[in-house]
Amino acid sequence: MEKWRRCRAGESGPWELREGIRARVSELRGLLDDRQREFAKEEGDGRKADLLTQAREELDRAEEAVSPDHSSRYKLASHVVVGQIHIDAAHNTLLRLSKPRDVVSMLPSVRAFVQEHMPPGDPRRVEVERIARTASREHPPSEQERETLLDAMGVARQTSIRETMRVRSFIYIVWWVMLGLTVMAVLVALLGVVGHDEVPLCFTPEQPEGGGRVAVCPVGTERIPEGADTTEISRIAAATARPVDYLVVEVVGLVAACIAAAATLRRIRGTATPFEVPLTLALLKLPTGALTAVLGILLMRGEFIPGLTYLDSSAQIIAWAVVFGYAQQVFTHFVDNQAQSLLSAVRTPGAANHAAAPAPPPAPAEAAPKGA
C-alpha cells in the first residue's frame, strides 16, 4: 500500500483513466470466461484455446502497464496509452472468438469507432457500414465479413493511437520550449544584476516647463545637470540603474502573463487524454511574459516604437512592462490554437469498447387509403 501511495503521488495524468483501464480489464476477463464456458460445452478446439490464452496475456500486459510496480514510464502518463493498446488487442481477439450472433450485438460499437477514426470515403469504413446495416440475428456476418471488421478496427485503433501520440509529442515540445524560455529568463535576470549598468532599462526624458532632463529607471530616478553632453547623460543613466531593474520588469511581465493565462481559461476545454495540455499551455505563458516585458522596454529605449521614445516616470516603465507581459498572448495564441486542433482530433480512449445503442428502426410508412 505504501508503494502504491508513492507511485500515486508522483503519477502524471488523470487517476481516473488508470482506474478505467483496470475496470475494462475486469470486464473483458468476465467476457472471456463466458466464452471459455461456451467452448467447454463444444468439442475441443485448439485454435480457440490459443486465442483465449492470447487475449488473457494481453489483459495481463494491460494490468502490468498501469500497475504501481511498473517502470518509470508510469510517471509520464504513457502507461494509460500502453494499457489501452493491450486492451484493444484483447478486444479484437474477443471479436474473433465471438459467435456470429454475438458479433451482431457488437456491430454498433465497431461502426461508431470506425466512423470516428476513418474518413468517410475509406473503403474499409464503407464496408463496415454496409455490414452493420445488413447484418441481423437471422443473417449474421460471415467469416469473411468478420475479417473485414477486424481489419477496419485494427486500422482505426492505429489511427487513434497516432492521434494520442501527436498530442504527447506536442506537449513534450512545449515543455522543452518552456524550460528553455525559463532558463533564458533566469539568465537575463542574472545578467541584469551583474551588468545592470551596461544596458540599463532607463530613459532620459525632458521634464515639462523647463524642468531639465532626468534619468528614469524602473526603481530609481536621478536629475541630469543642465548642459550635460551625451556621454554624461549615459553615465548618469548607468549610475541610476539598479541591479534589480531587470528582475522587477520580469516579475511584472510574469504577473501580467499569469493574468493572460487565467483569461484564456474560458476558451480552453478540458481533455480526456492523460497529458496535461491546458496546464502546459498556461505554464508556457509565464517565462514568455517575463521575456517580452524586458524586450519591449528595450525596444522602446532603442526608439523602435515611434512616439514612445521616452517614458517620464518609473510608474510608466512598470505600466508598459505590464502591457508587454500581457502581449505575450500574441505569440502563444498560435500555440493554443494548435493544441485545440490536436485535442479536437482525439477521441476518448476505449470508445470502441463500449456498446453503442443501435439506431432505432425507421417508422413504417402509413398505408395509403384505398381509392387514392
Salt bridges, closest charged atoms under 4 A:
GLU11 OE1 - ARG8 NH1 3.77
GLU11 OE1 - ARG18 NE 3.61
GLU11 OE2 - HIS79 NE2 3.09
GLU19 OE2 - ARG18 NH2 3.45
GLU19 OE2 - ARG22 NH1 3.44
GLU27 OE1 - ARG24 NH1 2.83
ASP33 OD1 - ARG56 NH2 2.84
ASP34 OD1 - ARG37 NH2 2.31
GLU42 OE1 - LYS48 NZ 3.46
GLU42 OE2 - LYS99 NZ 3.27
GLU58 OE2 - ARG61 NH1 3.23
GLU58 OE1 - HIS86 ND1 2.87
ASP60 OD1 - ARG29 NH2 2.56
GLU63 OE1 - ARG29 NH2 3.12
ASP69 OD1 - LYS3 NZ 3.63
ASP88 OD1 - ARG157 NE 3.57
GLU116 OE1 - HIS117 NE2 3.81
ASP122 OD2 - ARG124 NH2 2.97
GLU127 OE2 - ARG130 NH2 2.57
GLU129 OE2 - ARG125 NE 3.02
GLU143 OE2 - ARG146 NH2 3.30
GLU145 OE2 - ARG130 NH2 3.13
GLU147 OE2 - ARG96 NH1 2.70
GLU163 OE1 - HIS117 ND1 3.33
GLU206 OE2 - ARG213 NE 3.41
GLU232 OE2 - ARG235 NH2 2.57
ASP336 OD2 - LYS285 NZ 2.91
